[in-house]
Amino acid sequence: MKIALLGYGKMGKTIERIAVERGHEVVLKIDINHPVYDIKIADVAIDFSQPNAAFSNLKNCIEHGIPVVSGTTGWLSKYDDIVDFCKAKNGAFIYASNFSIGVNLFFKVNEYLAKLMKNIEGYGVEMEEIHHIHKLDEPSGTAISLAEQIIDNSDKKNWNLHKSDIDNLKINSKREGEVPGTHIIKYASNVDSIEIKHTAFNRNGFALGAVVAAEWIIGKKGVFTMKDVLGI
């Protein structure tokens, strides 16, 4: 398939390498301040751009009938607008805060553990996420997705960044070196603790998941998630 890469930073370059290894062709590589381009030469687009560019990128793809997969975070205040636009245009769109297959399995484990802990007294819960110093958003989109799963299955009302609050889930967010991404969920009581953790070793897992999602969405119409792609 012919792929348009919207965003050509480190993730975009990793996606390009994996896509080519899987037999695909990258026909567009769009980065900041790129001149006008014709998205219609692509079969599918993969968006890992900047928060302030994602909305227009996605809308342009959907407007021209190009299925689009997006992993850009920090723009989700307009997510519902894109969903409505996609449905109105009979387009195809996948958003994931994290395309890693391992992380999406981790989401399922997190959700299951939160349900188990819901009615168990004496445990508090906190989260820690660690990423490289170049990451613009804080906390990570993955951390927010994990937090929302816990909130949906507990008495927590929301999440707080770096603040401890009985009604809200605390997320400790760290930016260190070139860490690709680490997420830790910890339940602790006076007698023991339970911890689940996902550690990414490099960007390859994120990139592979994005390419797999792009392969999957070809020929489909609708708004999907990685749960649809992986059948979980």
C-alpha positions in Angstrom: 0.0 0.0 0.0 1.0 3.6 -0.5 1.4 5.5 2.8 1.5 9.2 3.6 3.4 10.0 6.8 2.1 13.1 8.5 4.9 14.0 10.8 8.4 12.9 10.0 10.3 13.0 13.3 11.8 10.1 15.0 8.5 8.1 15.1 7.8 8.9 11.5 11.2 7.7 10.4 10.8 4.5 12.4 7.4 3.9 10.9 8.9 4.4 7.4 11.5 1.8 8.0 9.1 -0.8 9.3 6.5 0.0 6.6 9.2 -0.5 3.9 10.3 -3.8 5.6 6.7 -5.0 5.3 6.6 -4.3 1.6 4.8 -0.9 1.6 5.7 2.4 -0.2 5.9 5.7 1.6 4.7 8.3 -1.0 4.5 11.4 1.2 6.6 12.6 4.1 5.1 15.7 5.6 6.8 17.7 8.3 6.5 21.1 9.9 6.0 24.0 7.4 5.6 21.6 4.4 4.2 23.1 1.3 0.7 22.1 -0.1 0.6 18.4 -0.8 -1.8 16.0 -2.5 -3.0 13.5 0.0 -4.9 11.6 -2.6 -1.8 9.9 -4.0 -1.8 7.7 -0.8 -3.9 4.7 0.1 -3.7 5.5 3.8 -2.2 8.1 6.1 -0.4 7.7 9.4 -0.3 10.8 11.6 2.3 11.3 14.2 2.5 15.1 13.9 2.3 17.9 16.4 -0.8 18.6 18.6 -1.5 21.9 16.7 -1.4 20.1 13.3 -3.2 16.9 14.0 -6.8 18.2 13.6 -6.2 19.7 10.2 -4.2 16.7 9.1 -7.0 14.3 10.0 -9.7 16.5 8.5 -7.8 16.8 5.3 -7.5 13.0 5.0 -11.1 12.3 5.8 -12.3 15.1 3.4 -10.4 13.4 0.5 -11.5 9.8 1.4 -8.1 8.7 2.7 -8.2 6.3 5.8 -6.1 7.7 8.5 -4.4 6.3 11.6 -3.4 8.8 14.3 -1.1 8.5 17.3 -0.6 12.2 18.0 -1.6 13.2 21.5 -2.4 16.6 23.0 -5.3 17.5 20.6 -8.1 15.4 22.0 -10.3 18.3 22.9 -11.3 18.1 19.2 -11.6 14.3 19.1 -15.4 14.4 19.0 -15.4 16.9 16.2 -13.2 14.5 14.1 -15.5 11.5 15.0 -18.5 13.5 13.8 -16.8 14.7 10.7 -15.6 11.1 9.9 -19.1 9.7 10.2 -20.6 12.6 8.1 -18.1 11.9 5.4 -18.3 8.1 5.7 -14.6 8.0 6.3 -12.2 5.7 8.2 -10.3 6.7 11.3 -8.3 5.1 14.1 -7.0 7.0 17.0 -4.8 5.4 19.7 -2.9 7.0 22.5 -0.4 4.1 22.0 -0.3 1.7 19.0 2.1 -0.7 20.7 0.6 -4.2 20.7 2.1 -4.8 24.1 0.6 -1.6 25.5 -2.8 -2.5 24.2 -2.6 -5.8 26.0 -1.4 -3.9 29.0 -4.6 -1.8 28.8 -6.6 -5.0 29.1 -4.7 -6.1 32.1 -5.1 -2.7 33.7 -8.8 -2.7 33.2 -9.1 -6.2 34.6 -7.1 -5.4 37.7 -9.1 -2.2 38.3 -12.3 -4.2 38.2 -10.8 -6.7 40.7 -9.7 -4.0 43.0 -12.9 -2.0 42.9 -14.5 -3.6 45.9 -11.3 -4.4 47.9 -10.8 -2.1 50.9 -7.5 -0.7 52.1 -5.7 -0.1 48.8 -4.7 3.2 47.3 -3.7 3.5 43.7 -1.2 5.7 41.9 0.5 5.8 38.5 3.9 6.8 37.2 4.9 7.4 33.6 8.4 8.1 32.3 9.2 9.4 28.8 12.1 11.2 27.0 12.8 14.9 27.5 11.5 15.7 24.0 7.9 14.7 24.7 5.6 17.7 24.6 2.6 16.6 26.5 2.4 15.7 30.2 1.1 13.3 31.3 1.3 11.0 28.3 -1.8 10.0 26.3 -1.2 6.4 27.3 -1.2 7.5 31.0 -4.5 9.3 30.5 -6.0 6.2 28.8 -4.8 4.0 31.7 -6.2 6.6 34.2 -9.6 6.7 32.5 -9.8 2.9 32.8 -9.1 3.1 36.5 -11.5 5.9 37.1 -14.3 4.0 35.2 -13.8 1.1 37.6 -13.2 2.8 40.9 -14.5 5.6 43.1 -11.9 8.0 41.7 -13.5 11.1 40.0 -10.6 12.3 37.9 -6.7 12.3 37.8 -4.3 14.8 39.2 -0.8 15.5 37.8 1.8 15.1 40.7 -0.9 15.8 43.4 -2.1 13.3 45.9 -5.9 13.5 46.5 -8.3 10.9 47.9 -10.9 11.6 45.2 -8.5 11.7 42.3 -5.8 9.4 40.8 -2.3 10.8 41.1 -0.1 10.6 38.0 3.6 11.1 38.6 5.0 12.2 35.2 8.8 12.2 34.6 10.8 13.3 31.6 14.3 11.7 31.5 16.9 11.2 28.8 15.7 9.2 25.8 13.3 6.8 27.6 10.8 5.5 25.0 8.0 5.0 27.5 7.4 3.3 30.9 4.0 3.1 32.7 3.5 1.7 36.2 0.3 1.2 38.1 0.6 0.5 41.8 -2.0 -0.5 44.4 -0.7 -0.3 47.9 -2.1 -1.1 51.4 -0.6 -1.3 54.9 0.4 -4.9 54.3 1.4 -5.3 50.6 1.4 -3.8 47.2 0.4 -4.9 43.7 2.2 -3.4 40.7 1.9 -3.8 36.9 4.4 -2.2 34.5 5.0 -1.8 30.8 8.4 -0.8 29.6 9.1 0.0 26.0 12.7 -0.7 24.9 12.5 1.4 21.7 10.0 2.9 19.2 9.7 -0.2 17.1 6.6 -1.5 19.0 4.7 1.8 18.5 5.7 2.0 14.8 4.8 -1.6 14.1 1.4 -1.2 15.7 0.7 1.9 13.6 1.6 0.1 10.4 -0.5 -2.9 11.4 -3.5 -0.6 12.0 -2.9 1.1 8.6 -3.0 -2.3 6.9 -6.2 -3.3 8.8 -8.2 -0.1 8.1 -7.9 -0.3 4.3 -11.3 -0.9 2.8 -13.2 -0.1 6.0 -15.5 2.7 7.0 -16.0 4.0 10.5 -14.2 5.1 13.7 -12.1 2.3 15.3 -9.6 1.7 18.0 -6.8 -0.8 18.5 -9.2 -3.1 20.2 -10.9 -3.5 16.8 -7.5 -4.0 15.1 -6.3 -6.7 17.6 -9.7 -8.3 18.3 -9.5 -7.8 22.0 
